[in-house]
Amino acid sequence: MTQILITGANGFIGSILSKRLEEADKFIINRFDINDGDIASYDFSGYNVQHVCHLAARTFVPQSTKEPYEFYKVNLLGTINMLEYCRKHDASMTFISTYMYGTPLYLPIDENHPRKAHSVYNHTKFLAEEACAFYHEHFDVSVTILRLFNVYGAGQSGDFLVPSIIHQALSGNRIEVMDLTPRRDFVYIDDVVDAICLTIMNEGFNIYNVGSGVSFTVQDAIDNVCSAIGETIQVIEKKQPRKNEVFNVVADISKIKSELDWSPSITFSEGIRRTVVATRKEMAK
């Protein structure tokens, strides 16, 4: 069976991916997480895997401004460390990237849209993508880059929008947000894991957007949460847009549909419902 290494294996996406691949009963799963060591300097030479799903990263954008060095170390040097493993052991890699396009010049946004890093976090991913391209061009390492748009689902950190709204709705009588107007392309965690699975053992160098192809406002997210809960909840908008806010994002997912036969199967309303149900159960423990 194919041996796979999942970095960030205990994280939001990594934990679900690990379970999915185990259930497939076609792979031997090797896990690496923050408790196992520093991804930027860890010696992986003792592993014997044919594919790396590289998810390990620092991801909370506001924190990247406060701790830029740590973000560059984990997100850039950690990726280079994994590319070095792939170079030395003839392994392929799936690299989990992020929204890379800044304020879009056009919608929907395809993979050829100019990239623009608008935070330290985005810049670390930008440079990591460059390293992936370099290792493919100069060392023939096969890499598939997945640029994830706004992933959500049960188990995500409460720092992110959807879980923040759900936790507020389930634990109080009001929901506070900074701004109701930004639109985002939300994609459910199970669909993201489906996309990752399709990249395992891919050859060559590929980049794909992973989104829904539809955008929803913060108000839409709140309305869907309230509908799933079955209550009308007071909403307080602080009217404080984030610095360098991007006000509308829509992914062009035609490339991944065409080349990998992937498209999202979970609607936003259904994904929110599933997330509310799972979060309610977790909060009741």
C-alpha positions as CSV (number, residue, x, y, z in Angstrom):
1,M,0.0,0.0,0.0
2,T,1.1,3.6,-0.6
3,Q,2.7,5.3,2.4
4,I,1.5,8.9,3.0
5,L,2.8,11.5,5.4
6,I,0.3,14.1,6.6
7,T,1.9,17.1,8.3
8,G,-0.4,19.1,10.5
9,A,-2.3,15.8,11.1
10,N,-4.1,16.9,14.2
11,G,-5.3,20.2,12.8
12,F,-8.7,21.1,11.4
13,I,-8.2,19.7,7.9
14,G,-5.5,17.2,8.8
15,S,-7.5,15.3,11.3
16,I,-10.4,14.8,8.9
17,L,-8.1,13.9,6.0
18,S,-6.3,11.3,8.2
19,K,-9.6,9.7,9.1
20,R,-10.8,9.7,5.5
21,L,-7.6,8.1,4.1
22,E,-7.6,5.5,6.9
23,E,-11.2,4.5,6.0
24,A,-10.2,4.1,2.4
25,D,-8.0,1.2,3.4
26,K,-5.6,1.9,0.5
27,F,-2.9,3.8,2.3
28,I,-0.5,3.6,5.3
29,I,-0.8,6.9,7.1
30,N,2.1,8.6,8.9
31,R,1.2,11.6,11.0
32,F,3.3,14.5,12.0
33,D,2.1,17.4,14.1
34,I,3.4,20.2,16.3
35,N,3.9,17.9,19.3
36,D,6.3,15.8,17.2
37,G,8.8,18.6,16.6
38,D,9.6,21.7,14.6
39,I,8.5,21.2,11.0
40,A,11.2,23.6,9.8
41,S,14.1,21.6,11.2
42,Y,12.8,18.1,11.9
43,D,14.8,15.2,10.3
44,F,12.3,13.2,8.3
45,S,14.9,10.9,6.8
46,G,13.6,8.0,8.9
47,Y,10.3,8.1,7.0
48,N,9.6,6.0,3.9
49,V,6.6,7.6,2.2
50,Q,5.7,8.1,-1.5
51,H,3.5,11.2,-1.0
52,V,3.4,14.1,1.4
53,C,0.2,16.0,2.2
54,H,1.7,19.1,3.7
55,L,-0.9,20.9,5.8
56,A,1.3,22.1,8.7
57,A,1.1,25.9,9.0
58,R,0.5,28.9,11.2
59,T,-2.8,30.2,9.8
60,F,-4.4,33.0,11.9
61,V,-3.8,36.1,9.8
62,P,-3.9,38.8,12.6
63,Q,-1.4,36.8,14.6
64,S,1.0,36.8,11.6
65,T,1.5,40.5,12.0
66,K,2.5,40.0,15.6
67,E,4.8,37.0,15.1
68,P,6.1,37.3,11.5
69,Y,9.3,35.3,12.1
70,E,7.4,32.3,13.5
71,F,5.1,32.4,10.5
72,Y,8.0,32.5,8.0
73,K,9.8,29.7,9.9
74,V,6.9,27.3,10.0
75,N,5.1,28.2,6.7
76,L,8.2,28.8,4.4
77,L,11.0,26.8,6.0
78,G,8.7,24.0,7.0
79,T,7.6,23.7,3.3
80,I,11.2,23.7,2.1
81,N,12.0,21.0,4.6
82,M,9.2,18.8,3.2
83,L,10.3,19.6,-0.4
84,E,13.8,18.5,0.5
85,Y,12.4,15.2,1.8
86,C,10.5,14.7,-1.5
87,R,13.7,15.5,-3.5
88,K,15.8,13.0,-1.6
89,H,13.2,10.2,-1.5
90,D,11.5,10.6,-4.9
91,A,8.1,11.5,-3.2
92,S,5.4,13.8,-4.5
93,M,3.6,16.4,-2.5
94,T,0.3,18.1,-2.1
95,F,0.8,21.6,-0.7
96,I,-2.1,23.4,1.0
97,S,-2.0,27.0,0.1
98,T,-4.5,29.8,0.5
99,Y,-6.3,32.7,-1.3
100,M,-3.4,34.5,-3.0
101,Y,-5.0,37.2,-5.1
102,G,-5.5,40.3,-3.0
103,T,-8.3,42.6,-4.2
104,P,-9.5,40.8,-7.4
105,L,-9.1,42.5,-10.8
106,Y,-11.9,40.4,-12.1
107,L,-14.4,37.8,-10.9
108,P,-14.5,34.8,-10.8
109,I,-10.8,34.5,-10.0
110,D,-8.9,31.9,-11.9
111,E,-5.4,30.4,-11.1
112,N,-3.8,32.8,-13.6
113,H,-5.0,35.9,-11.7
114,P,-2.0,38.0,-10.5
115,R,-1.0,37.1,-6.9
116,K,-0.7,39.8,-4.2
117,A,0.2,39.1,-0.6
118,H,-1.8,41.3,1.7
119,S,-0.6,39.9,5.0
120,V,2.4,38.2,6.5
121,Y,0.5,34.9,6.3
122,N,-0.2,35.3,2.6
123,H,3.4,36.3,1.9
124,T,4.6,33.1,3.6
125,K,2.3,31.0,1.4
126,F,3.4,33.1,-1.7
127,L,7.0,32.3,-1.0
128,A,6.2,28.6,-0.2
129,E,4.5,28.4,-3.6
130,E,7.6,29.8,-5.2
131,A,9.7,27.1,-3.5
132,C,7.3,24.4,-4.8
133,A,7.6,25.7,-8.3
134,F,11.4,25.9,-8.0
135,Y,11.8,22.4,-6.7
136,H,9.6,21.0,-9.5
137,E,11.6,23.0,-12.2
138,H,15.1,22.2,-10.9
139,F,14.7,18.9,-9.0
140,D,11.7,17.4,-10.8
141,V,9.6,17.1,-7.6
142,S,5.9,16.6,-8.4
143,V,3.8,19.1,-6.5
144,T,0.1,19.9,-6.6
145,I,-0.8,23.3,-5.0
146,L,-4.4,23.7,-3.7
147,R,-5.4,27.3,-3.1
148,L,-8.2,27.0,-0.6
149,F,-10.7,29.7,-0.3
150,N,-12.8,30.1,2.9
151,V,-12.9,26.6,4.4
152,Y,-15.4,26.0,7.2
153,G,-16.8,23.1,9.2
154,A,-17.0,21.5,12.6
155,G,-13.8,21.6,14.6
156,Q,-12.5,24.8,13.1
157,S,-10.9,27.3,15.5
158,G,-13.3,29.9,17.0
159,D,-11.1,32.6,15.6
160,F,-12.6,32.2,12.2
161,L,-15.9,33.7,11.0
162,V,-18.3,30.8,10.7
163,P,-17.4,29.1,14.1
164,S,-17.4,32.5,15.8
165,I,-20.9,33.2,14.6
166,I,-22.1,29.7,15.5
167,H,-20.6,29.8,19.0
168,Q,-22.1,33.2,19.7
169,A,-25.5,32.1,18.4
170,L,-25.5,29.0,20.6
171,S,-24.2,30.5,23.8
172,G,-25.8,33.9,23.9
173,N,-28.6,36.2,22.7
174,R,-26.7,38.2,20.2
175,I,-24.0,38.0,17.5
176,E,-21.3,40.6,17.1
177,V,-19.3,41.0,13.9
178,M,-17.0,43.8,12.6
179,D,-18.7,44.2,9.2
180,L,-21.7,42.6,7.5
181,T,-20.8,43.4,3.9
182,P,-17.7,41.4,2.8
183,R,-18.5,38.5,0.5
184,R,-16.6,35.3,0.7
185,D,-16.4,32.0,-1.2
186,F,-17.1,29.4,1.4
187,V,-16.2,25.7,0.9
188,Y,-17.2,22.9,3.3
189,I,-14.4,20.8,4.9
190,D,-15.6,17.5,3.5
191,D,-15.4,18.9,-0.1
192,V,-11.9,20.2,0.6
193,V,-10.8,16.8,1.8
194,D,-12.3,15.3,-1.3
195,A,-10.1,17.6,-3.4
196,I,-6.9,16.7,-1.4
197,C,-7.6,13.0,-1.9
198,L,-7.7,13.5,-5.7
199,T,-4.2,14.9,-5.7
200,I,-2.4,12.0,-4.1
201,M,0.4,10.7,-6.3
202,N,-0.3,13.4,-8.9
203,E,2.7,13.9,-11.2
204,G,4.1,17.2,-12.6
205,F,3.3,20.6,-11.3
206,N,-0.4,21.7,-10.8
207,I,-2.2,24.6,-9.2
208,Y,-6.0,24.5,-8.4
209,N,-8.4,26.8,-6.8
210,V,-10.7,25.0,-4.2
211,G,-13.9,27.0,-3.6
212,S,-17.6,26.9,-4.3
213,G,-17.8,29.4,-7.2
214,V,-20.3,31.4,-5.2
215,S,-19.9,34.2,-2.7
216,F,-22.0,35.0,0.4
217,T,-21.9,38.0,2.7
218,V,-21.3,37.9,6.5
219,Q,-25.0,38.6,6.8
220,D,-25.8,35.6,4.7
221,A,-23.7,33.4,7.0
222,I,-25.5,34.8,10.0
223,D,-28.9,34.2,8.3
224,N,-28.0,30.6,7.6
225,V,-26.8,30.0,11.1
226,C,-30.0,31.4,12.6
227,S,-32.1,29.3,10.2
228,A,-30.2,26.1,11.2
229,I,-30.7,27.0,14.9
230,G,-34.3,27.9,14.3
231,E,-34.1,31.3,16.1
232,T,-33.8,35.0,15.3
233,I,-30.9,36.4,17.1
234,Q,-29.9,40.1,17.5
235,V,-27.0,41.1,15.3
236,I,-24.6,43.9,16.2
237,E,-22.4,45.3,13.5
238,K,-19.4,47.3,14.7
239,K,-18.9,48.8,11.3
240,Q,-15.1,48.3,11.5
241,P,-13.8,46.9,8.2
242,R,-10.4,45.2,8.6
243,K,-7.4,46.9,7.2
244,N,-6.8,45.9,3.5
245,E,-10.2,44.3,3.5
246,V,-11.2,42.4,0.3
247,F,-14.9,42.9,-0.2
248,N,-15.8,40.2,-2.7
249,V,-14.2,36.9,-3.6
250,V,-15.4,34.2,-6.0
251,A,-13.3,31.3,-7.1
252,D,-13.2,30.1,-10.7
253,I,-13.1,26.3,-10.1
254,S,-13.4,25.3,-13.8
255,K,-9.8,24.0,-13.9
256,I,-10.2,21.5,-11.0
257,K,-13.5,20.4,-12.4
258,S,-12.1,19.7,-15.8
259,E,-8.8,18.1,-14.7
260,L,-9.7,16.3,-11.5
261,D,-13.4,16.0,-11.9
262,W,-13.9,17.7,-8.5
263,S,-16.8,20.0,-7.6
264,P,-18.3,20.8,-4.2
265,S,-21.2,18.7,-3.2
266,I,-22.3,20.5,0.0
267,T,-24.3,23.7,-0.3
268,F,-23.6,26.6,2.1
269,S,-26.9,26.1,3.9
270,E,-26.3,22.4,4.3
271,G,-22.7,22.9,5.4
272,I,-23.8,25.4,8.0
273,R,-26.5,23.1,9.3
274,R,-24.0,20.2,9.7
275,T,-21.6,22.5,11.4
276,V,-24.3,23.8,13.8
277,V,-25.4,20.2,14.7
278,A,-21.8,19.1,15.4
279,T,-20.9,22.3,17.4
280,R,-24.1,21.9,19.5
281,K,-23.1,18.3,20.3
282,E,-19.6,19.4,21.2
283,M,-20.7,22.2,23.4
284,A,-23.1,19.9,25.3
285,K,-20.3,17.6,26.4
